[in-house]
């Protein structure tokens, strides 16, 4: 009996050890904890755990921004996943712009996994303002916010479209955009984030707004990616909104093995519908966003994409 008991204990110990060995741990470098992209990271972590029955455990790390995420890819080991616009990976590999004098051969080992919701520009005007296009913003009071991608991009567009100095820029925090719009302190605000954007949902429901569309010439001048926000996304929106976006992609490095990259990518796409049921921004992700990935995709992810019938470019393979 003692021998049998000992054998059972050894067997149980082996099963536990086997389970521990089978568990894959991934570090996911996201964004500031207050951002929507951090919330997405939490949702991805939960989706990976559910979709693999605990086989993949994702630990989320807060980040100060996409540049930091890319820089860390050169020094991090193991299963490091990070989010960034593809253009930053391109700049890092060429040692250009903010990566000048920071070139690192390790940047050449960055590989894409899957697209996540894009940073989407919203030019939001109150219905009361009567503004239906960019020209109509002249003489109005606009809130851009400070320091964010949306604020910088908004200022760029005002200059591009001849509105610099012709609008009043409000000294109000972007977090107060809804109340400021409702009490008439501002006529509109600019925000960037995955759609549907919570602050735009709030404004549309509480005040009534029109999100301005861009024409083809304006989109070309912006040098950003065209994006369509479908009709009905926001209260009172009866037509598609044509705007611009900055694509965002989840990346890793060649240190990740093919099996892990395959399972991460497969689980992401299989769990996306469930994630979309809980947070609508996931519904904006589809195979069409694959075209935004610049450069190579991880071989493990490529294996899944080919099995699933995705169209990949030669550069992505």
C-alpha positions, 0 to 999 in steps of 0.5 A: 500500500505504501508503495502504491501511495508513493507511486500515486504521489509521484504520478500526481506530481508529474501531472502538476509539473507537466501542467506547469511546463505546458503553461506559456507566459507572455508579457504584453506591453500596452499603454497608459493604464487610463487609456482605451488601449490598456483596456484592450490589453486586459480584454486580450489577456482574458481572451487568451486565458479563456481561449487556451484553457489557461495554456497562455497567461498574459501579463500586462505592463503599463507603458508611456507610449509606443516609442518606449514599446519599440525601444524595449523590444531590443532588450527584452527576452522571451515572449514579449508582445507590444503594441505600436503603429507600424510606421514606428517599426519602420522608422526604428529599423531605418534609424530615422526620426525619433530613432535617430542615433538609437539604431539597434540591430535587434529592431530587425528582429521585430515581427507582427502578430495581428492588428488591433483597433486603429487610432481614429480621428473624430472631429466632433461638432455640436448640432447647435453649431450647424457645422457640417464640414471643415470650412464651417469650423471657422470662427468656432471654439474648438477643444484639441486637448494637450499632448496627445496624438489626437491634439497634435493631429488635430492641430496639423489638420487645422493648419492643412485645411486653412483654419490655423488662427481662424478658430478659437482653441479652448483651454479645457481638458479633453476629459471635460469635452462632454460637459463643455459642449453641452453648456456651450463653452465649446462648439466642438472637440477633436479626439483620437481613439478606437471607435466607438469612442466613449467620449463621442458616445456620451456627447452624441447621446447627451447633446447631439453632435455631428462627426465631420467627414473628410473628402478624398483630397483632405485624406490624401493631404493628411497622409494617414489611412482612410477609415469608415465609421459605419452609419449608426455607430453614434446616436443620430448618425445616419451616414457613414463617417469618412475619416483618417486613422493611425493603424496599431498592431501587436508585435513580438520578436523572433525570440518567440517560438513559432508554436506560441506565435501561432497559438496567440494569433489563432486564439486572438481571431477566434476570440475576437467576436466574444471580445466584440460582444463586450466592447464594440471597438473589436468589431472594427477589426477585420481582415481588411486591417491586415493590409496595414501591417508593414514588413514581416509577420512572425512565421508562427502567425503566418502559418495560422493566416495561411491555414485560415485563408487570409491574403498576405503580401510577399513582404508579410510572409 
